[in-house]
Amino acid sequence: MGIRVSLKRAGASAVDKYIANAPKGVQGKLRKIRAAIREAAPGATECTDYFQLPGYSYEGYDYDGMFVWFSFKKPNIRLHLRPPVIQNHKKELAGCATTKAIVGFPGLPR
């Protein structure tokens, strides 16, 4: 089972460990994604409940409160979103690799 922590809680967390275990070349990018999510959703809970991926939730929100996750799978950094988000932003995501629920960004050179 993953760990849920309040964004206001200080100290190392499972998300810090996830980033530290990623290749050095992508750690900074993962930190930037984390910071952007935290800035956009300051009241969200940060957790690693879903396959140990860093994720964010709001209490009472459907889909068990979860609304976004991020991960690294060589060679891409991936942002995992609910499918309607990707469908609603197809134009903005035209240059990115996408699936029904994942947006891929270059992480490491191939």
N, C-alpha and C positions, 0 to 999 in steps of 0.2 A: 504494500500500500504506500502511496506517496505521502508527501508532507504538505500541509497547508500553513502558510504564514501570512500575517498581516503585512501589508506593504510598509507599515510604520515600524515594524519590528526590526531592530538592529542585529547585526552579527551575520555570520556565515549561514547560508541556507542551502537547501538542495539545489536551488537554481544556481547559486554561486559555484557549487561543486560541478554541476552540469557544464557550465561555461569553462571552468578550470580543466575539465577533462577533454574539451574540444581541442583540436589542433591550434597551436599558438597563432597561426595565420588568420584564424576566424574569430578568435576570442573577442577582439575589439569590436567586430561587427555584431556579434551576439550581444555584447554589452550595450551597443547603440540601439538595437532592436528592443532590448529589455527596457532601456531608459525611455524610448519613444512610447512604448505601451504604458509604462508607469505614468508618464506625463499625460497621456490621453485618457487614462482611466485611473485617476489617483485613489479612488475608493475601492478598487478591486482587490481581491485576495489572490496572492501569488501562490501557486502550488505545483506539485509534480505528480498529481494523481493519475494522469492519463499516460500510460506507458513511460513514466518517468520523464516526460517532456515538460519543460517549463510552460505553465498555463495560467490563465487569469479568469476569474469568475466574479460575478455579482450575486449576492444572496437573493433568491427569489426569481432570478432570471431562468427561463426555460433551459433545457439541455444541461441540467444539473448546475446551472449558473455559469457554465463555461462559455467563453466567447472567442478566445484566441489562444494559440500555443505557438511556440517557435522551436526549431530544431536544426541540427546540421546533419546532413547525409551527403558525403562527398559526391560531387563537388559543390553542392548547393546548400545555402542557408535557406530554410523553409519556414514560411509563415502559414500556419494551419488556421483556417477560418471556416465558419459555417458557410455552406454552399451559396446561399443567397447573396452573401457579400461579394463573392467572386463574380457571380452572374451580374450583379448590379454595377460592377466596376470594370466590365470587360474592356472598355475603351482605355481606361487609365492603365490597365495591366497588359496591354497589347504587346509590349516588348518583353514580358516575363514568361517563363515557363509556368503553366498552370495545369491543374487537374480540377476536379469538381470541388475540392476543398483545400488545395495547397497552392501557394505561390512560391516559386523557386527563384532565388537570387544567386548570382555567382558568389561562391565562397572562396574556393581555392582554385588556382589554375589547374587545368586537367593534365 
